[in-house]
Amino acid sequence: MSIKLRNQDQVPTWIQGWLLLSSIVVTWDFLYCLLRPYSMEGGSLNFIWKPYNLYGTIDHFYGPHALATKDGFTGAQATMNIIETFLNILYLYLLRQENITVGQCNLVGFSGALMTLSKTILYWLIEPFSGYQHIGHNSIKNIVFLWIIPNGLWIVVPGIIVYLLGKDTISRLGFHPKQL
């Protein structure tokens, strides 16, 4: 059965917009992480990542301490961000292909969004399990406005996308809530 509408017309514009915008932001982020110390304050490429000068003081994963102590989480997370971004871009590309169903596309989109959600939850869980060693030095105001709210978007929005694309995938597979 062929689909008469192009795939991207069947996926909410806000999901496509989020995946495009988040891919740009995440690329900027993983490049910062993988190019440290050149991307950090005092580095030759820092002019591209000036906002990270402040953020590195809020979240020590992004600051000089993590680099100096060879804390591997930031680099590992950045590497996972490359895969996440690839999945997002692949999803947006596949949506524009006439010979691929929206259901096939949504499986790729679901995978990328689930990766974002899982990675961000892990990122958050490190704090209570490590005694808040990376953000515990901040005031409540800084934690809320410079850590929780900006990072919370990477839980809330991908969480909604996972729900919607997961629900669509389950429906396309012929499952119904009463069967689960």
C-alpha positions in Angstrom: 0.0 0.0 0.0 1.5 3.3 -1.0 1.2 6.5 0.9 -0.3 9.4 -1.1 1.0 12.1 1.1 4.7 12.7 1.4 5.9 11.3 4.8 6.9 14.7 6.3 3.2 15.8 5.9 2.2 13.1 8.3 4.6 14.0 11.0 3.8 17.1 13.1 5.9 20.1 12.0 7.0 20.8 15.6 8.6 17.3 15.8 10.5 18.0 12.6 11.5 21.5 13.8 12.7 20.2 17.1 14.8 17.5 15.5 16.4 19.9 13.1 17.0 22.6 15.8 18.2 20.1 18.4 20.6 18.5 15.8 22.2 21.9 15.3 22.5 22.6 19.0 23.8 19.1 19.8 26.3 19.3 17.0 27.6 22.6 18.5 27.7 20.8 21.9 29.5 17.7 20.8 32.1 19.7 18.9 32.7 21.8 22.0 33.2 18.6 24.1 35.4 16.8 21.6 37.5 19.9 20.7 38.5 20.7 24.3 40.8 22.4 25.3 40.7 24.4 22.0 37.0 25.2 22.5 37.4 26.2 26.1 38.1 29.6 27.5 41.7 30.6 26.5 41.6 28.1 23.6 42.0 29.1 19.9 38.5 28.1 19.0 36.7 29.5 22.1 35.2 32.4 20.1 32.7 29.8 18.7 31.7 28.5 22.2 31.8 31.7 24.4 28.5 30.7 26.2 30.3 27.6 27.5 32.6 29.8 29.5 29.7 30.4 31.9 28.2 26.9 31.6 31.6 25.3 32.5 31.3 27.1 35.8 27.8 25.8 36.4 28.3 22.2 35.3 31.8 20.9 36.0 31.4 18.2 33.3 31.9 21.1 30.8 34.6 23.0 32.7 38.3 22.6 33.1 38.2 20.3 36.1 36.6 17.4 34.1 39.2 17.9 31.4 42.1 18.1 33.8 41.0 14.9 35.7 40.3 13.1 32.5 36.7 12.5 33.4 35.5 10.5 30.4 31.8 11.1 30.7 31.8 14.3 28.7 33.7 12.8 25.8 31.6 9.6 25.9 28.4 11.6 25.9 29.6 13.7 23.0 30.3 10.6 21.0 26.8 9.4 21.7 25.6 12.8 20.6 27.1 12.1 17.1 25.0 9.0 16.8 21.9 10.8 18.1 22.4 13.6 15.6 22.9 11.1 12.8 19.6 9.4 13.6 17.8 12.7 13.7 19.1 13.9 10.4 18.5 10.4 8.9 14.9 10.6 10.1 14.3 14.0 8.6 15.9 12.7 5.3 13.8 9.6 5.3 10.6 11.6 5.8 11.2 13.2 2.4 11.6 9.9 0.6 8.5 8.7 -1.4 9.4 5.0 -1.3 9.6 4.7 2.5 6.6 4.6 4.7 6.1 7.0 7.6 6.0 4.0 9.9 9.6 3.0 8.8 10.7 6.6 9.3 9.1 6.8 12.7 11.1 3.8 14.0 14.3 5.8 13.2 12.8 9.0 14.8 11.7 7.0 17.9 15.2 5.5 18.2 16.9 8.9 18.1 14.5 10.5 20.5 14.8 7.6 22.9 18.5 7.9 22.8 18.3 11.6 23.6 15.9 10.9 26.4 17.9 8.1 27.9 21.2 9.9 27.7 19.8 13.0 29.3 18.2 11.0 32.2 21.5 9.3 32.7 23.2 12.8 32.7 20.8 13.9 35.4 21.0 10.8 37.5 24.8 11.1 37.8 24.3 14.1 40.0 22.4 12.5 42.9 24.5 9.4 42.7 27.7 11.3 42.8 26.7 13.7 45.6 26.0 16.5 43.2 29.7 16.9 42.6 29.3 18.6 39.2 26.5 21.1 40.0 26.3 21.1 43.8 28.4 24.2 44.2 25.7 26.4 42.5 23.0 28.5 44.1 19.4 27.2 43.7 18.7 30.0 41.2 21.6 29.0 39.0 20.7 25.3 39.2 17.1 26.1 38.2 17.7 28.6 35.5 21.1 27.5 34.1 20.9 23.7 34.5 17.4 22.3 35.2 15.4 24.4 32.7 17.8 24.2 29.7 18.6 20.6 30.3 15.0 19.7 31.2 14.0 20.5 27.6 16.1 17.5 26.5 13.9 15.3 28.7 10.5 16.8 28.2 10.5 17.3 24.4 12.2 14.0 23.5 9.9 12.3 26.0 6.8 13.6 24.2 8.3 12.5 20.9 9.1 9.0 22.2 5.5 8.7 23.4 4.0 9.9 20.1 6.2 8.0 17.8 6.1 4.9 20.0 2.3 5.0 20.1 2.3 5.4 16.3 4.7 2.5 15.9 2.7 0.2 18.2 -0.5 1.1 16.3 1.1 0.3 13.0 2.2 -3.0 14.3 -1.4 -3.8 15.1 -1.1 -3.8 18.9 -3.9 -2.3 21.0 -3.6 -1.3 24.7 -5.8 -4.2 25.7 -3.4 -6.6 24.0 -0.4 -5.4 25.9 
